[in-house]
Amino acid sequence: MSTKKIAIGTKPTNKPAPAGADAWVENRAADEPEKMKRLTIDITEGLHRRIKSQCAMNGTKIADEVRELLLKKYGTA
């Protein structure tokens, strides 16, 4: 039976982040798209059917309609 040797790296340290990292966060472009997060909700079949048929008639997506409603309620990010 052969013995397998594994090299273990150095112990992590609590060194502060490089100064360049803070500068990057403070100066990054405002036009970078914000990261999206998924939201899952439960609704009745009847409500889903009404939303889906209205979106089909308008040629829009349900996600876009819900996103617009949420932005009206909570404002822009």
C-alpha positions as CSV (number, residue, x, y, z in Angstrom):
1,M,0.0,0.0,0.0
2,S,1.5,3.4,-1.0
3,T,1.3,6.5,1.1
4,K,-0.1,9.6,-0.5
5,K,1.5,12.9,0.7
6,I,-0.6,16.1,0.8
7,A,1.0,19.5,1.0
8,I,-0.9,21.8,3.4
9,G,-0.9,25.6,2.7
10,T,0.0,28.3,5.1
11,K,-2.4,29.3,7.9
12,P,-4.8,32.2,6.9
13,T,-4.1,35.5,8.5
14,N,-6.2,38.5,9.4
15,K,-4.3,40.9,7.1
16,P,-6.4,44.0,6.1
17,A,-7.7,44.2,2.6
18,P,-5.3,45.9,0.1
19,A,-5.9,49.7,-0.2
20,G,-6.8,49.2,-3.8
21,A,-9.8,47.2,-2.9
22,D,-11.3,50.0,-0.9
23,A,-10.6,52.5,-3.7
24,W,-12.3,50.1,-6.2
25,V,-15.5,49.9,-4.1
26,E,-15.6,53.7,-3.7
27,N,-14.9,54.5,-7.3
28,R,-16.6,51.8,-9.3
29,A,-18.9,52.8,-12.1
30,A,-22.5,53.6,-11.1
31,D,-23.7,52.2,-14.4
32,E,-22.8,48.7,-13.5
33,P,-26.0,46.6,-13.5
34,E,-27.1,45.6,-10.0
35,K,-27.0,41.9,-9.3
36,M,-30.5,40.3,-9.5
37,K,-32.1,38.1,-6.8
38,R,-34.8,35.6,-7.2
39,L,-38.2,36.0,-5.4
40,T,-40.7,33.2,-5.1
41,I,-44.3,33.8,-4.0
42,D,-47.4,31.6,-3.9
43,I,-50.6,33.0,-5.5
44,T,-54.0,31.4,-6.3
45,E,-54.5,29.7,-9.6
46,G,-57.2,32.2,-10.5
47,L,-54.9,35.2,-9.9
48,H,-52.1,33.6,-11.8
49,R,-54.5,32.9,-14.8
50,R,-55.7,36.5,-14.8
51,I,-52.1,37.9,-14.6
52,K,-50.9,35.5,-17.3
53,S,-53.8,36.3,-19.7
54,Q,-53.4,40.0,-19.2
55,C,-49.6,39.8,-19.9
56,A,-50.2,37.7,-23.0
57,M,-52.6,40.3,-24.3
58,N,-50.1,43.1,-23.6
59,G,-47.1,41.1,-24.9
60,T,-45.3,41.5,-21.6
61,K,-43.7,39.0,-19.1
62,I,-45.2,38.3,-15.7
63,A,-41.8,39.1,-14.1
64,D,-41.6,42.5,-15.7
65,E,-45.1,43.4,-14.5
66,V,-44.4,42.3,-11.0
67,R,-41.1,44.1,-11.0
68,E,-42.8,47.3,-12.1
69,L,-45.4,47.0,-9.4
70,L,-42.8,46.5,-6.7
71,L,-40.8,49.5,-8.0
72,K,-43.9,51.6,-7.7
73,K,-44.5,50.5,-4.1
74,Y,-40.9,50.5,-2.9
75,G,-39.1,52.9,-5.3
76,T,-36.0,52.5,-7.3
77,A,-32.9,50.8,-5.9
